[in-house]
Amino acid sequence: MPRYVGFIRNAEDSHAGLSPDEAQRTLEAYLAWSDDLEKEGRLVISSGLSHSQSRVVRVTDGVLASADGPHTEATEVVGGFIVIEADDLDQAEKLFGTHPHLRFGPIEVRKLGENGCEA
């Protein structure tokens, strides 16, 4: 079955205004969403992404260089990712369309393996 990745995007401070109780309820909603997909056999992997433990790696004029990151000039950052199995992009969109994160920011959905480099 085809796999789709959902990039969880949001402004860095999108969860900052939540009370501890709201933050807990939000976390529970995220976990429940993942549990439901796991029970259906559709969840492959999901994870948040660290902002404090990251580097940007580049090769410039044949020389490898790295810098602490992430470095982005955007108002939104990728805070995590979820890989699911779905029949097609439309079904993946519908599944991600029920994720509780959408009240904080968008989820970018892409099919995996489209460039011929699927492992």
PyMOL commands that set and color helices and strands:
alter all, ss='L'
color gray80, all
select helices_A, chain A and resi 20-39+89-96+100-103
alter helices_A, ss='H'
color red, helices_A
select strands_A, chain A and resi 3-10+43-48+55-60+63-68+77-85+107-111
alter strands_A, ss='S'
color yellow, strands_A
deselect
rebuild
show_as cartoon
